[in-house]
Amino acid sequence: MATTTPNYGWPVPTSTDYVKDGATAIEALGDAIDATVFGLPQGLKFIKKQTIGTGVSTVNVTGAFSTTYDAYKIIVTGGSASGSNYMGFKLGASVTGYYESLINAPWASALVKSSNSNNTIFEYAGNTFSGQGIYLNADLINPFLAKYTSIATTSGVTLSTGFGVYGGVHQVATSYTDFTLIPSGGVTLTGGTIYVYGYGTS
């Protein structure tokens, strides 16, 4: 093994090496590749998938957040809903306050805004549409860390006047490992799939 690759310096055999050294050469090359690839940034990492049951009014997703990642993506899609309304989102399973949020909804020539202060959930995080399914696409920062947690969604959340985007912050420095989906107005959910991903290099 008299040479290395030009970019990462991986050891590679040359044409003059003895055949009996082939296994050793391949092992060294494999170890070098493994060590390099393991340390590269890997973007979104799949954490878990959960299917929503039948006719449920809340869905708790456990084991979603951990020390491995600081930022997460939550996607909910498919299934059906008993009515059309917003999808609430909260950290943990118990009721807590201090969810501050704002929705901006461009409609025609106006920009409609709706805000919530000291609410018990992120109110307009996603949508349920009667006969059309369940929609949520959210990014969360610091849900596991004992810090304020922020949320931003691109779910096309609705007001009576149009569609918009939503963001907020949970102003409680608490560590959470789970979250709960809460459809509004007595709407129930059936089916649909929840995907949880982590942003990071692990």
LODO-711494 format. One line per 10 residues: number of its first residue (from 0); their letters; for each residue x, y, z of N, C-alpha, C, CB. Coordinates in nm, 4 decimals. Atoms other than C-alpha are relative to their C-alpha. Last residue first. Glycine has a CB too. Layout:
BEGIN
NUM) a) X/Y/Z/X/Y/Z/X/Y/Z/X/Y/Z; ... .
This chain:
BEGIN
201) stgygyvyit) -0.0143/0.1295/-0.0643/-2.5184/1.2033/1.4074/-0.0577/-0.1105/-0.0862/-0.0671/0.0007/0.1359; -0.1102/0.0740/0.0611/-2.4624/1.5108/1.1896/0.0156/-0.1387/0.0592/0.1291/0.0766/0.0157; -0.1284/0.0092/-0.0654/-2.7834/1.6975/1.2585/0.1006/-0.0843/-0.0743/-0.0175/-0.0536/0.1351; -0.1021/-0.0700/0.0778/-3.1477/1.7673/1.1923/0.1339/-0.0170/0.0711/-0.0356/0.1519/-0.0179; -0.0915/-0.0888/-0.0702/-3.3785/1.5055/1.3430/0.0953/0.0652/-0.0975/0.0777/-0.0759/0.1071; -0.1378/-0.0007/0.0467/-3.6815/1.3502/1.1755/0.0834/0.0940/0.0875/0.0072/0.0426/-0.1490; -0.0872/-0.0857/-0.0796/-4.0280/1.2514/1.3022/0.1437/-0.0162/-0.0503/-0.0105/-0.0348/0.1524; -0.1435/0.0257/0.0179/-4.2959/1.1148/1.0706/0.0798/0.0999/0.0833/0.0405/0.0094/-0.1506; -0.0856/-0.1023/-0.0604/-4.6656/1.0947/1.1633/0.1448/-0.0427/-0.0185/-0.0336/0.0209/0.1518; -0.1304/0.0426/-0.0495/-4.8961/0.8918/0.9398/0.0798/0.1195/0.0492/0.0778/-0.0745/-0.1093 .
191) ggtltvggsp) -0.1030/-0.1008/0.0152/-5.2647/0.9236/0.8634/0.1278/-0.0457/0.0685/-0.0467/0.1342/0.0568; -0.1095/0.0296/0.0913/-5.5436/0.7073/0.9932/0.0957/0.1170/-0.0114/-0.0537/-0.0364/-0.1368; -0.0052/0.1431/0.0295/-5.8551/0.8506/1.1511/0.1102/-0.0256/-0.1022/-0.1375/-0.0516/-0.0527; -0.0914/0.0438/0.1043/-5.8688/1.1883/1.3213/-0.0075/-0.1516/-0.0169/0.1438/0.0436/0.0325; -0.0741/0.1223/-0.0284/-6.1467/1.3503/1.5224/0.0797/-0.0431/-0.1224/-0.0953/-0.1123/0.0442; -0.0357/0.0812/0.1162/-6.2688/1.7098/1.5084/0.0768/-0.1238/0.0455/0.0842/0.0823/-0.1013; 0.0590/0.1330/-0.0082/-6.4196/1.8373/1.8349/0.0267/-0.0885/-0.1199/-0.1450/0.0122/0.0183; 0.1430/0.0018/0.0245/-6.3501/2.2006/1.7490/-0.0644/-0.1365/0.0011/-0.0268/0.0627/-0.1275; 0.0907/-0.0959/-0.0644/-5.9756/2.1789/1.7146/-0.1459/-0.0325/-0.0271/0.0303/0.1412/-0.0476; 0.0887/-0.0667/0.0954/-5.7455/1.8872/1.6380/-0.1040/0.0841/0.0727/-0.0691/-0.1030/-0.0906 .
181) iltfdtysta) 0.1336/-0.0238/-0.0540/-5.4902/1.8213/1.9143/-0.0847/0.0706/-0.1050/0.0066/0.0836/0.1307; 0.0831/-0.0662/0.1006/-5.1540/1.6669/1.8208/-0.1420/0.0102/0.0534/0.0030/-0.0769/-0.1358; 0.1390/0.0416/0.0163/-4.9283/1.5849/2.1166/-0.0676/0.0826/-0.1081/-0.0764/0.0128/0.1325; 0.0909/-0.1084/0.0371/-4.5519/1.5948/2.1646/-0.1390/-0.0574/-0.0247/0.0516/0.0756/-0.1258; 0.1186/0.0354/0.0773/-4.2847/1.3789/2.3275/-0.0789/0.1248/-0.0378/-0.0887/-0.0969/0.0791; -0.0328/0.1135/0.0862/-3.9337/1.3872/2.4777/-0.1164/-0.0356/-0.0919/0.0386/-0.1213/0.0845; 0.1087/0.0897/0.0390/-3.9604/1.7323/2.6360/0.0541/-0.1138/-0.0867/-0.1104/0.0777/-0.0756; -0.0411/0.1031/0.0942/-3.7069/1.9406/2.8311/-0.1168/-0.0943/-0.0266/0.1223/-0.0782/0.0537; 0.0223/0.1390/-0.0412/-3.8484/2.2529/2.9963/0.0475/-0.0945/-0.1092/-0.1496/-0.0250/0.0317; -0.1296/0.0678/0.0165/-3.7466/2.6205/2.9746/-0.0078/-0.1425/0.0549/0.1133/0.0793/0.0715 .
171) vqhvggyvgf) -0.0248/0.0766/-0.1218/-4.1011/2.7523/2.9250/0.1281/-0.0799/-0.0226/-0.1221/-0.0945/0.0356; -0.0872/-0.0717/-0.0923/-4.1706/3.0238/2.6696/0.0073/-0.0685/0.1371/-0.0486/0.1436/0.0162; 0.0506/0.0460/-0.1296/-4.3075/2.8034/2.3949/0.0956/0.0522/0.1064/-0.0124/-0.1580/0.0058; -0.1005/0.0428/-0.0972/-4.2324/3.0023/2.0797/-0.0712/-0.0430/0.1275/0.1030/0.1140/0.0292; 0.0217/-0.0323/-0.1397/-4.4327/3.0646/1.7653/0.1129/-0.0485/0.0880/-0.1294/-0.0585/0.0469; -0.1185/0.0161/-0.0820/-4.4650/3.0475/1.3911/-0.0288/0.0369/0.1436/0.1141/0.0839/-0.0539; 0.0179/-0.0109/-0.1437/-4.7342/3.0065/1.1282/0.1325/-0.0168/0.0720/-0.1005/-0.1031/0.0495; -0.1061/0.0726/-0.0680/-4.7743/3.0440/0.7559/-0.0024/0.0369/0.1477/0.1386/0.0312/-0.0631; -0.1150/-0.0742/-0.0466/-5.0856/3.1453/0.5678/0.1069/-0.0900/0.0585/-0.0422/0.1009/0.1015; -0.1063/0.0880/-0.0444/-5.4063/3.0504/0.3917/0.1210/0.0810/0.0452/0.0391/-0.0971/-0.1115 .
161) gtsltvgstt) -0.1042/0.0449/0.0908/-5.7276/3.2425/0.3489/0.1027/-0.0902/0.0654/0.0686/0.1173/-0.0589; -0.0214/-0.0850/0.1171/-6.0112/3.4432/0.4990/0.1105/-0.0490/-0.0927/0.0318/0.1388/0.0446; 0.1232/-0.0034/0.0798/-6.1573/3.1993/0.7503/0.0192/0.0778/-0.1292/-0.1140/0.0614/0.0808; 0.0965/-0.0842/-0.0701/-5.8054/3.1317/0.8693/-0.1260/-0.0003/-0.0867/0.0556/0.1482/0.0245; 0.1094/-0.0816/0.0514/-5.6053/2.8434/0.7431/-0.0618/0.0910/0.1043/-0.1055/-0.0879/-0.0570; 0.1021/-0.0116/-0.1037/-5.2692/2.6774/0.7903/-0.1028/0.1056/-0.0374/0.0640/0.0338/0.1350; 0.1151/-0.0646/0.0598/-5.0896/2.6144/0.4630/-0.1124/0.0146/0.1001/-0.0475/-0.0776/-0.1204; 0.1076/0.0939/0.0263/-4.8662/2.3586/0.6323/-0.1172/0.0616/-0.0764/-0.0491/-0.0567/0.1291; 0.0347/-0.0354/0.1384/-4.5471/2.5594/0.6191/-0.1128/-0.0909/-0.0462/0.1242/-0.0124/-0.0952; 0.0690/0.0961/0.0851/-4.4803/2.5572/0.9920/-0.0246/0.0572/-0.1392/-0.1321/-0.0418/0.0636 .
151) aistykalfp) 0.0356/-0.0667/0.1249/-4.2314/2.7257/1.2252/-0.0642/-0.1051/-0.0894/0.1256/0.0666/-0.0693; 0.0627/0.0798/0.1051/-4.1878/2.6291/1.5898/-0.0230/0.0879/-0.1218/-0.1335/-0.0625/0.0489; 0.0665/-0.0742/0.1073/-3.9673/2.7605/1.8720/-0.0536/-0.0959/-0.1048/0.0963/0.1011/-0.0646; 0.0106/0.0756/0.1244/-3.8828/2.5917/2.2027/-0.0741/0.0829/-0.1041/-0.0720/-0.1350/0.0234; 0.1196/-0.0304/0.0763/-3.7572/2.7935/2.5028/0.0032/-0.0790/-0.1313/-0.0113/0.1531/-0.0268; 0.0001/-0.1367/0.0509/-3.4780/2.6090/2.6797/-0.1348/0.0274/-0.0642/0.1158/0.0229/-0.1016; 0.0757/-0.0783/-0.0979/-3.4353/2.2899/2.8822/0.0118/0.1480/-0.0338/0.0504/-0.0274/0.1446; -0.0799/-0.0799/-0.0915/-3.3188/2.1076/2.5697/-0.0897/0.0775/0.0964/0.0904/0.0961/-0.0781; -0.0563/0.0844/-0.1053/-3.5432/1.8411/2.4230/0.0799/0.0798/0.1022/0.0881/-0.1067/-0.0610; 0.1044/0.0616/-0.0832/-3.7716/2.0741/2.2244/0.0559/-0.0856/0.1131/-0.0904/-0.0846/-0.0860 .
141) nildanlyig) -0.0227/0.0191/-0.1444/-3.4762/2.2929/2.1183/-0.1134/-0.0651/0.0785/0.0281/0.1303/0.0608; -0.1342/-0.0241/-0.0524/-3.5830/2.4114/1.7696/-0.0027/-0.0155/0.1521/0.0515/0.1419/-0.0407; -0.0099/-0.0380/-0.1401/-3.8918/2.2707/1.5968/0.1458/0.0147/0.0399/-0.0699/-0.1031/0.0894; -0.1367/0.0062/-0.0495/-3.9719/2.2570/1.2242/0.0013/0.0496/0.1440/0.0964/0.0840/-0.0894; -0.0512/-0.0920/-0.1019/-4.3290/2.1792/1.1216/0.1471/-0.0243/0.0286/-0.0802/-0.0136/0.1285; -0.1416/0.0000/0.0381/-4.5133/2.0294/0.8250/0.0687/0.1040/0.0874/0.0202/0.0309/-0.1546; -0.0896/-0.0715/-0.0902/-4.8685/1.9330/0.9227/0.1419/-0.0143/-0.0517/-0.0119/-0.0533/0.1458; -0.1199/-0.0631/0.0524/-5.1629/1.8225/0.7132/0.0777/0.0717/0.1098/-0.0361/0.0977/-0.1107; -0.0648/-0.0708/-0.1104/-5.4482/1.5803/0.7807/0.1323/0.0545/-0.0500/0.0209/-0.0932/0.1236; -0.1174/0.0463/-0.0730/-5.6850/1.4442/0.5180/0.0535/0.0973/0.1025/0.1067/-0.0315/-0.0950 .
131) qgsftngaye) -0.1237/-0.0264/0.0725/-5.9186/1.5572/0.2409/0.1261/-0.0380/0.0767/0.0064/0.1441/-0.0360; -0.0088/0.0748/0.1248/-6.2642/1.4295/0.3395/0.1306/0.0157/-0.0745/-0.1096/0.0402/-0.0885; 0.0984/0.1065/0.0108/-6.3081/1.7011/0.6017/0.0084/-0.0668/-0.1372/-0.1414/0.0550/0.0245; 0.1004/-0.0325/0.1012/-5.9871/1.9018/0.6090/-0.0941/-0.1184/-0.0141/0.0663/0.0352/-0.1370; 0.0811/0.1162/0.0345/-5.7644/1.9019/0.9161/-0.1034/0.0465/-0.1013/-0.0680/-0.0641/0.1271; 0.1387/-0.0014/0.0448/-5.4902/2.1586/0.9320/-0.0625/-0.1382/0.0023/-0.0090/0.0573/-0.1391; 0.0317/0.0751/0.1217/-5.1566/2.2458/1.0898/-0.1478/0.0063/-0.0300/0.0442/-0.1453/0.0130; -0.1180/0.0682/0.0526/-4.9818/2.4519/1.3588/-0.0266/-0.0722/-0.1313/0.0514/-0.0982/0.1014; 0.0189/0.0163/0.1438/-5.2674/2.6972/1.4118/0.1155/-0.0765/-0.0654/-0.0154/0.1362/-0.0656; 0.1378/0.0188/0.0442/-5.3011/2.6695/1.7912/-0.0130/-0.0326/-0.1490/-0.0791/0.1231/0.0307 .
121) fitnnsnssk) -0.0214/-0.0703/0.1260/-4.9537/2.6068/1.9290/-0.1273/-0.0223/-0.0810/0.1306/-0.0515/-0.0770; -0.0520/0.0787/0.1131/-5.0993/2.4948/2.2610/0.0492/0.0962/-0.1079/-0.1100/-0.0969/-0.0575; -0.0407/0.1303/-0.0520/-5.2004/2.6227/2.6084/0.0526/-0.0933/-0.1084/-0.1159/-0.0651/0.0703; 0.0939/0.1073/0.0327/-5.2103/2.9901/2.5033/0.0513/-0.1315/0.0595/-0.0187/-0.0127/-0.1549; 0.0208/0.0874/-0.1155/-5.0093/3.2585/2.6806/-0.1092/-0.1035/-0.0257/-0.0357/0.0829/0.1226; -0.0945/-0.0240/-0.1076/-5.0490/3.4990/2.3878/-0.0378/-0.0860/0.1202/0.0033/0.1501/0.0381; 0.0429/0.0580/-0.1268/-5.2100/3.4141/2.0555/0.1075/0.0235/0.1039/-0.0299/-0.1510/-0.0146; -0.1016/0.0354/-0.0981/-5.1815/3.6100/1.7330/-0.0649/-0.0597/0.1245/0.0844/0.1229/0.0373; 0.0680/0.0449/-0.1201/-5.3839/3.6445/1.4124/0.1055/-0.0477/0.0985/-0.1033/-0.1125/-0.0315; -0.0835/0.0505/-0.1079/-5.2699/3.8420/1.1128/-0.0876/-0.0445/0.1164/0.1011/0.1070/0.0457 .
111) vlasawpani) 0.0740/0.0246/-0.1227/-5.4413/3.9007/0.7777/0.0940/-0.0584/0.1042/-0.1196/-0.0945/-0.0253; -0.0774/0.0935/-0.0800/-5.2394/4.0530/0.4986/-0.0690/-0.0135/0.1351/0.1487/0.0474/0.0160; -0.0182/-0.0260/-0.1428/-5.4659/4.2159/0.2410/0.0907/-0.1055/0.0631/-0.1359/0.0030/0.0720; -0.0972/-0.1092/-0.0145/-5.4664/4.2436/-0.1393/0.0321/0.0298/0.1457/-0.0523/0.1258/-0.0670; 0.0311/-0.1104/0.0910/-5.6297/3.9031/-0.2049/0.1062/0.1090/0.0179/-0.1443/0.0569/0.0268; 0.1247/0.0332/0.0686/-5.5429/3.6907/0.0993/-0.0444/0.1208/-0.0806/-0.1107/-0.0434/0.1010; 0.0282/-0.0870/0.1142/-5.2055/3.6747/0.2671/-0.1256/-0.0457/-0.0734/0.1197/0.0026/-0.0963; 0.0788/0.0610/0.1062/-5.2321/3.4910/0.5997/-0.0256/0.0989/-0.1129/-0.1323/-0.0522/0.0552; 0.0140/-0.0999/0.1063/-4.9738/3.5616/0.8671/-0.0693/-0.0667/-0.1181/0.1396/0.0594/-0.0424; 0.0233/0.0493/0.1351/-5.0105/3.3491/1.1818/-0.0157/0.1185/-0.0939/-0.1252/-0.0916/-0.0053 .
101) lseyygtvsa) 0.0535/-0.0945/0.0986/-4.8547/3.4456/1.5149/-0.0183/-0.0717/-0.1322/0.0935/0.1232/-0.0169; -0.0037/0.0329/0.1416/-4.7647/3.2542/1.8294/-0.0645/0.1076/-0.0861/-0.0683/-0.1320/-0.0239; 0.0188/-0.1267/0.0700/-4.6888/3.2583/2.2031/0.0128/-0.0248/-0.1501/0.1035/0.1071/0.0481; -0.0222/0.0200/0.1429/-4.7374/2.9312/2.3925/-0.0346/0.1316/-0.0703/-0.0866/-0.1203/-0.0562; -0.1104/-0.0773/0.0560/-4.6985/3.0313/2.7580/0.0389/-0.0423/-0.1420/0.1194/-0.0117/0.0898; 0.0247/-0.1264/0.0672/-4.9234/2.7697/2.9133/0.1235/0.0561/-0.0669/-0.0536/0.0994/0.0970; -0.0858/-0.1071/-0.0507/-4.9064/2.4028/3.0039/-0.0276/0.1268/-0.0785/0.1502/-0.0388/-0.0093; 0.0333/-0.1368/0.0390/-5.1550/2.1182/2.9659/0.0969/0.0975/0.0671/-0.1469/0.0340/0.0378; 0.0812/-0.0754/-0.0952/-5.0041/1.7709/2.9968/-0.0200/0.1428/-0.0487/0.0655/-0.0001/0.1392; 0.1381/0.0477/0.0000/-4.8884/1.5429/2.7142/-0.0905/0.0799/0.0915/-0.0040/-0.1439/0.0400 .
91) glkfgmynsg) 0.0412/0.0841/-0.1104/-4.5501/1.6842/2.6150/-0.1444/-0.0427/-0.0126/0.0210/0.0714/0.1301; -0.1123/0.0792/-0.0469/-4.5044/1.9732/2.3742/-0.0423/-0.0777/0.1233/0.1224/0.0892/0.0303; -0.0600/-0.0383/-0.1280/-4.8216/2.0992/2.2130/0.1137/-0.0947/0.0352/-0.1059/0.0006/0.1121; -0.1229/0.0740/-0.0293/-4.9653/2.1085/1.8621/0.0518/0.0462/0.1357/0.1082/0.0214/-0.1120; -0.0823/-0.0504/-0.1084/-5.3106/2.2176/1.7478/0.1175/-0.0919/0.0279/-0.0830/0.0175/0.1252; -0.0627/0.1049/-0.0788/-5.4499/2.1243/1.4075/0.0884/0.0636/0.1058/0.0818/-0.0959/-0.0898; -0.1442/-0.0032/-0.0160/-5.6892/2.3818/1.2586/0.0471/-0.1186/0.0845/0.0438/0.1327/0.0639; -0.0365/-0.0943/-0.1048/-6.0362/2.3026/1.1339/0.1523/0.0011/0.0115/-0.0671/-0.0377/0.1368; -0.1059/-0.0907/0.0431/-6.2254/2.1035/0.8733/0.0284/0.1019/0.1090/-0.0383/0.0708/-0.1312; 0.0377/-0.1359/0.0334/-6.4267/1.8083/0.9997/0.1195/0.0821/-0.0409/-0.0697/0.0651/0.1159 .
81) sasggtviik) 0.1461/-0.0115/-0.0049/-6.4317/1.4357/1.0740/-0.0484/0.1396/-0.0341/-0.0505/-0.0385/0.1369; 0.0456/-0.0745/-0.1162/-6.0725/1.4002/0.9575/-0.1514/0.0141/-0.0061/0.0681/0.1388/0.0074; 0.1205/-0.0795/0.0197/-5.9030/1.1581/0.7207/-0.0382/0.0676/0.1308/-0.1162/-0.0878/-0.0520; 0.1109/0.0194/-0.0916/-5.5723/0.9805/0.6776/-0.1206/0.0842/-0.0345/0.0432/0.0300/0.1389; 0.0922/0.1095/0.0260/-5.2779/1.1189/0.4848/-0.1149/-0.0052/0.0979/0.0730/-0.1295/0.0029; 0.0653/0.0011/0.1302/-4.9955/1.3376/0.6154/-0.0953/-0.1188/-0.0110/0.1046/-0.0046/-0.1125; 0.1198/0.0824/-0.0145/-4.8162/1.4488/0.9295/-0.0758/0.0065/-0.1310/-0.0894/0.0475/0.1201; 0.0902/0.0019/0.1153/-4.4575/1.5753/0.9074/-0.1165/-0.0932/0.0315/0.0747/-0.0455/-0.1302; 0.1166/0.0847/-0.0206/-4.2447/1.6785/1.2071/-0.0890/0.0118/-0.1236/-0.0778/0.0403/0.1305; 0.1081/-0.0217/0.0958/-3.8938/1.8156/1.1509/-0.1097/-0.1016/0.0287/0.0510/-0.0121/-0.1477 .
71) yadyttsfag) 0.0804/0.1119/0.0496/-3.6504/1.8425/1.4411/-0.0980/0.0461/-0.1069/-0.0757/-0.0667/0.1150; 0.1065/-0.0458/0.0897/-3.3716/2.0592/1.5843/-0.0675/-0.1200/-0.0661/0.0564/0.0967/-0.1076; 0.0568/-0.1240/-0.0529/-3.1381/2.0070/1.8841/-0.1194/0.0479/-0.0820/0.1063/0.1085/0.0040; 0.0224/-0.1124/0.0904/-3.0564/1.6442/1.8074/-0.0555/0.1209/0.0752/-0.0957/-0.0405/-0.1125; -0.0720/0.0156/0.1271/-2.9045/1.3429/1.9885/-0.0112/0.1237/-0.0887/-0.0527/-0.1212/-0.0750; -0.1236/-0.0773/-0.0024/-3.0128/1.4492/2.3386/0.0751/-0.0023/-0.1329/0.0895/-0.0517/0.1087; -0.1034/0.0531/-0.0890/-3.3619/1.3216/2.2707/0.1226/0.0897/-0.0062/0.0370/-0.1462/-0.0380; -0.1137/-0.0898/-0.0197/-3.6919/1.4092/2.1052/0.0980/-0.0602/0.0998/-0.0476/0.1385/0.0484; -0.0257/-0.0823/0.1184/-3.9643/1.1873/1.9533/0.1289/0.0806/0.0116/-0.1163/0.0938/-0.0238; -0.1320/0.0320/0.0530/-3.9782/0.9024/2.2052/0.0381/0.0791/-0.1229/0.0069/-0.1437/-0.0317 .
61) tvnvtsvgtg) -0.1070/0.0140/-0.0983/-4.3512/0.9465/2.2529/0.1329/-0.0320/-0.0681/-0.0349/-0.1092/0.1019; -0.1137/0.0663/0.0657/-4.6071/1.0784/2.0032/0.1165/-0.0017/0.0985/0.0404/0.0731/-0.1345; -0.1259/-0.0254/-0.0682/-4.9417/1.1610/2.1680/0.1108/-0.0820/-0.0658/-0.0112/-0.0334/0.1508; -0.1015/0.0998/0.0319/-5.2462/1.1813/1.9406/0.1291/0.0401/0.0696/0.0210/-0.0132/-0.1545; -0.1380/-0.0432/-0.0239/-5.5640/1.3580/2.0459/0.0936/-0.1136/-0.0384/0.0216/0.0421/0.1493; 0.0063/-0.1453/-0.0187/-5.9323/1.3377/1.9441/0.1356/0.0592/0.0359/-0.1009/0.0343/0.1083; -0.0665/-0.0490/-0.1212/-5.9143/0.9858/1.7992/-0.0041/0.1531/0.0053/0.1466/-0.0500/0.0055; 0.0906/-0.0857/-0.0739/-6.1652/0.8381/1.5536/0.0577/0.0563/0.1282/-0.1225/-0.0743/0.0313; 0.1315/-0.0244/0.0595/-5.9407/0.5521/1.4392/-0.0853/0.0865/0.0920/-0.0715/-0.1329/-0.0294; 0.1065/0.0994/-0.0143/-5.5679/0.5388/1.5158/-0.1300/0.0417/-0.0668/-0.0255/-0.0267/0.1454 .
51) itqkkifklg) 0.1103/-0.0503/-0.0811/-5.2852/0.7568/1.3845/-0.1124/-0.1043/0.0019/-0.0518/0.1369/-0.0549; 0.1285/-0.0053/0.0689/-4.9816/0.5697/1.2534/-0.1091/0.0459/0.0969/-0.0355/-0.1382/-0.0606; 0.1132/0.0426/-0.0819/-4.6398/0.6482/1.3993/-0.1281/0.0179/-0.0785/-0.0060/0.0791/0.1326; 0.1235/-0.0084/0.0779/-4.3018/0.6722/1.2269/-0.1128/-0.0525/0.0885/0.0104/-0.0816/-0.1354; 0.1092/0.0952/-0.0204/-3.9739/0.7324/1.4085/-0.1187/0.0306/-0.0918/-0.0450/0.0019/0.1464; 0.0074/0.0404/-0.1400/-3.6309/0.8932/1.4071/-0.1124/-0.1009/0.0230/-0.0204/0.1223/0.0893; 0.1289/0.0563/-0.0405/-3.5294/0.9425/1.0427/0.0053/-0.0480/0.1448/-0.0399/-0.1160/-0.0931; -0.0132/0.1388/-0.0416/-3.2189/1.1575/1.0067/-0.1351/-0.0490/0.0518/0.1105/-0.0156/0.1086; 0.1131/0.0583/-0.0702/-3.2301/1.4819/0.8099/0.0244/-0.1471/0.0305/-0.1273/0.0163/-0.0820; 0.1304/-0.0607/0.0221/-2.8910/1.6281/0.7200/-0.1098/-0.0632/0.0818/-0.0355/-0.0075/-0.1438 .
41) qplgfvtadi) 0.0939/0.0943/0.0590/-2.5984/1.3860/0.7214/-0.1416/0.0546/-0.0131/-0.0027/-0.1245/0.0813; 0.1355/-0.0460/-0.0281/-2.2916/1.6009/0.7869/-0.1023/-0.0856/-0.0738/-0.0158/0.1473/-0.0392; 0.0537/-0.1000/0.0917/-1.9795/1.3814/0.7409/-0.1391/0.0459/0.0440/-0.0055/-0.0561/-0.1424; -0.0147/-0.1354/-0.0504/-1.8180/1.2103/1.0408/-0.0575/0.1071/-0.0897/0.1417/0.0283/0.0226; 0.0702/-0.0128/-0.1272/-1.9412/0.8591/0.9691/0.0036/0.1437/0.0519/0.0609/-0.0944/0.1032; 0.1417/-0.0161/0.0284/-1.8310/0.8933/0.6050/-0.0789/0.0209/0.1288/-0.0535/-0.1216/-0.0760; 0.0248/-0.1279/0.0672/-1.4665/0.9521/0.7027/-0.1490/0.0253/-0.0180/0.0701/0.0033/-0.1358; -0.0294/-0.1089/-0.0934/-1.4360/0.6737/0.9607/-0.0313/0.1356/-0.0612/0.1462/-0.0049/0.0430; 0.0998/-0.0001/-0.1069/-1.6103/0.4220/0.7340/0.0207/0.1176/0.0954/0.0051/-0.1319/0.0776; 0.1247/-0.0512/0.0569/-1.3916/0.5135/0.4360/-0.1072/0.0120/0.1083/-0.0492/-0.0916/-0.1141 .
31) adglaeiata) -0.0203/-0.1420/0.0279/-1.0723/0.4693/0.6400/-0.1268/0.0639/-0.0564/0.1164/0.0189/-0.0978; -0.0008/-0.0715/-0.1279/-1.1869/0.1362/0.7848/0.0126/0.1509/-0.0211/0.1148/-0.0505/0.0886; 0.1355/-0.0014/-0.0541/-1.2765/0.0079/0.4370/-0.0093/0.0770/0.1307/-0.0488/-0.1411/0.0207; 0.0789/-0.0926/0.0811/-0.9375/0.1091/0.2941/-0.1418/0.0117/0.0546/-0.0031/-0.0459/-0.1467; -0.0457/-0.1354/-0.0314/-0.7515/-0.0602/0.5791/-0.0795/0.1043/-0.0769/0.1487/0.0144/-0.0311; 0.0427/-0.0335/-0.1357/-0.9586/-0.3775/0.5431/0.0391/0.1436/0.0374/0.0608/-0.0990/0.1003; 0.1433/-0.0271/0.0047/-0.9104/-0.3828/0.1645/-0.0526/0.0385/0.1379/-0.0758/-0.1221/-0.0534; 0.0213/-0.1262/0.0700/-0.5325/-0.3505/0.2004/-0.1477/0.0379/-0.0032/0.0547/-0.0087/-0.1420; -0.0433/-0.1074/-0.0889/-0.5117/-0.6233/0.4633/-0.0260/0.1362/-0.0626/0.1485/-0.0150/0.0337; 0.0985/-0.0080/-0.1084/-0.7173/-0.8573/0.2467/0.0342/0.1130/0.0962/-0.0075/-0.1334/0.0759 .
21) gdkvydtstp) 0.1271/-0.0556/0.0451/-0.5008/-0.7815/-0.0590/-0.1015/0.0173/0.1115/-0.0579/-0.0869/-0.1059; 0.0305/-0.1174/-0.0811/-0.1634/-0.8357/0.1093/-0.1364/0.0614/-0.0323/0.1077/0.1039/-0.0188; 0.0309/0.0431/-0.1368/-0.1383/-1.1916/-0.0226/-0.0312/0.1175/0.0926/0.1162/-0.0798/0.0565; 0.1394/0.0412/-0.0061/-0.1599/-1.0515/-0.3764/-0.0393/-0.0368/0.1429/-0.0250/-0.1181/-0.0942; 0.0213/0.1443/0.0049/0.1726/-0.8736/-0.3259/-0.1491/-0.0308/0.0144/0.0815/-0.0714/0.1109; 0.0168/0.0679/-0.1280/0.1750/-0.5023/-0.4002/-0.0214/-0.1499/-0.0201/-0.1176/0.0605/0.0775; -0.1206/0.0774/-0.0350/0.3151/-0.3845/-0.7355/-0.0117/-0.0706/0.1347/0.1213/0.0911/0.0019; -0.0115/0.1185/0.0856/-0.0215/-0.2756/-0.8797/0.1217/-0.0859/0.0348/0.0076/0.0422/-0.1456; -0.0499/-0.0297/0.1337/-0.0754/-0.0375/-0.5920/0.0171/-0.1307/-0.0765/0.1342/0.0786/0.0063; -0.1112/0.0800/0.0516/-0.2871/-0.0824/-0.2838/0.0433/0.0491/-0.1381/-0.0393/-0.1483/-0.0066 .
11) vpwgynpttt) 0.0393/0.0905/0.1087/-0.4992/0.2006/-0.1408/0.1218/-0.0782/-0.0491/-0.0647/0.0793/-0.1174; -0.1072/0.0877/0.0490/-0.4775/0.3957/0.1843/-0.0517/-0.0965/-0.1063/0.0620/-0.0788/0.1163; 0.0274/0.1403/-0.0297/-0.7415/0.6707/0.2142/0.1122/-0.0878/-0.0562/-0.1374/-0.0428/-0.0585; -0.1182/0.0711/-0.0471/-0.5897/1.0184/0.2055/-0.0256/-0.1437/0.0405/0.0583/0.0722/0.1144; 0.0139/0.0377/-0.1400/-0.9227/1.1983/0.1898/0.1212/-0.0762/0.0551/-0.1237/-0.0836/0.0170; 0.0849/-0.0900/-0.0781/-0.8835/1.3936/-0.1336/-0.0024/-0.0323/0.1490/-0.1397/-0.0039/-0.0535; -0.0403/-0.1409/-0.0020/-0.5884/1.2445/-0.3291/-0.0819/0.0901/0.0929/-0.0079/0.0540/-0.1375; 0.0893/-0.0755/0.0878/-0.6317/0.8753/-0.2392/0.0260/0.1498/0.0154/-0.1481/-0.0329/0.0310; 0.1284/-0.0350/-0.0624/-0.3282/0.7138/-0.0802/-0.0840/0.0785/-0.0994/0.0213/0.0824/0.1309; 0.0593/-0.1274/0.0397/-0.0170/0.5351/-0.2069/-0.1310/0.0229/0.0748/-0.0236/0.0039/-0.1524 .
1) am) -0.1001/-0.1064/0.0099/0.2358/0.2641/-0.1269/-0.0597/0.1345/-0.0343/0.1025/-0.0358/-0.1025; 0.0842/-0.1194/0.0000/0.0000/0.0000/0.0000/0.0880/0.1248/0.0000/-0.0954/0.0003/0.1224 .
